[in-house]
Structure formats: C-alpha cells, structure tokens
Amino acid sequence: MNPKKKEVQIVLPEKGKEVTQDEFNNIQEEKMDAMMERHGGERGKNGSRVFTTTEIIRN
C-alpha cells in the first residue's frame, strides 16, 4: 500500500465480542484442532503441522 496516494482510516469493528487472552487462546486451540481433524496431520512440538506418509520410496 502506498500511503502517498490515499489516506487510510481504520474503522473499529461493529460485530463480535471482547474476550480475554485466555478465552482467545482456548478458541484458537479449538479451531486449530478442528482444522487438523478436517485436513489431516498432527501438531508438532512448536505448533507447526507434521505430515506423515506411509509410502516408502526406494532407489
């Protein structure tokens, strides 16, 4: 975005609700679990996605 061309105004959201950080973390955890269930895969130690395969490639 080029600020010289156009002035940008930030508008406060009108929908939604305020939640505490703990509530947000719980919601985020539930959403991540749902996504993992939907798309497969497991969660790694640092929260990254781990893909597993059963195919063995031999040269």
C-alpha positions as CSV (number, residue, x, y, z in Angstrom):
1,M,0.0,0.0,0.0
2,N,1.3,3.4,-0.9
3,P,0.4,6.0,1.8
4,K,1.3,8.9,-0.5
5,K,-1.7,8.1,-2.8
6,K,-4.5,7.6,-0.4
7,E,-5.2,8.3,3.3
8,V,-6.3,5.2,5.1
9,Q,-8.8,5.2,8.0
10,I,-9.0,2.3,10.5
11,V,-12.7,1.6,11.4
12,L,-13.5,-0.2,14.7
13,P,-15.4,-3.4,14.2
14,E,-19.1,-3.3,15.0
15,K,-19.7,-7.1,15.3
16,G,-18.1,-9.6,17.6
17,K,-17.4,-9.6,21.3
18,E,-14.4,-8.9,23.5
19,V,-12.7,-11.9,25.1
20,T,-9.8,-12.3,27.5
21,Q,-6.5,-13.6,26.3
22,D,-7.2,-17.0,27.9
23,E,-10.6,-17.2,26.2
24,F,-8.9,-16.3,22.9
25,N,-6.2,-19.0,23.4
26,N,-8.9,-21.6,24.1
27,I,-10.9,-20.6,21.0
28,Q,-7.7,-20.7,18.9
29,E,-6.8,-24.1,20.2
30,E,-10.3,-25.5,19.4
31,K,-10.2,-24.0,15.8
32,M,-6.7,-25.5,15.2
33,D,-7.9,-28.9,16.4
34,A,-10.9,-28.7,14.1
35,M,-8.7,-27.7,11.1
36,M,-6.3,-30.6,11.9
37,E,-9.2,-33.0,12.0
38,R,-10.6,-31.7,8.8
39,H,-7.4,-31.6,6.8
40,G,-5.3,-34.3,8.5
41,G,-1.9,-34.1,10.0
42,E,-0.7,-33.7,13.5
43,R,0.6,-30.8,15.5
44,G,4.4,-30.6,16.1
45,K,6.2,-29.5,19.2
46,N,6.2,-25.8,18.2
47,G,2.6,-25.8,16.9
48,S,3.7,-26.4,13.3
49,R,2.0,-29.1,11.2
50,V,3.6,-32.5,10.9
51,F,2.8,-34.6,7.8
52,T,3.1,-38.3,7.9
53,T,3.3,-40.7,5.0
54,T,3.3,-44.5,4.7
55,E,4.8,-44.6,1.2
56,I,8.4,-45.9,1.1
57,I,10.5,-44.6,-1.8
58,R,13.4,-46.8,-2.7
59,N,16.1,-46.1,-5.3
